[in-house]
Amino acid sequence: EAIQVKDAVILLDEFNREESPKAKNALFSVLDDFRAIWLDELKKNICVASGVIFFATVNEGVEFTWTELLDQALRDRFFTIELGNLPAEQEEELIIKRTGLDKDKVGELEKIIQSVRKNDVVISTRKILQVGQLLANGLGVRESFEFSLGLDKDILEKVLVSIHFTQEKELERSSEVWINL
């Protein structure tokens, strides 16, 4: 039904995490220039309406278990847009909206996040939101990171070092201001 709605946007979420890899075979004709699919159950050809756009999301890499590789025939039917992290300002805004934390607390959190990411440590926005939720519920910065990232000891260690150095720099700045007064 959705492919028959003019100007619809269809999201094929987690496209490489299906129960049967054969399920995607039915989509080939929908995603190519033919833009239609034969349905045996209806005994008719269903055409994709004008303006319909398909998006597919995938998580790829060894860290994503239970995912399937997309073959080249499917990849050729999509433009590839790799999404990285949100810009810091947008990530701050998202954290504020989702957690209710105040701007100062989120600014402190974002300094730590940026410090960690400069060292090529990958921390997803989803994990950062978990940290923010724990902070909003009263946990400290260190504990929030520990509970959110606790399973990955290498990343956790790098984050804790960044927290230490970020907070140490803040203490130095506040001491300099006090001395200058």
Secondary structure, 3 states (H helix, E strand, C coil): CHHHCCCCEEEECCCCCCCCHHHHHHHHHHHCCCCEEEECCCCEEEECCCCCEEEECCCCCCCCCCCCCCCHHHHCCCCCCCCCCCCHHHHHHHHHHHHCCCHHHHHHHHHHHHHHHHCCCCCCHHHHHHHHHHHHCCCCHHHHHHHHHCCCHHHHHHHHHHHHHHHHHHHHHHHHHHHHC
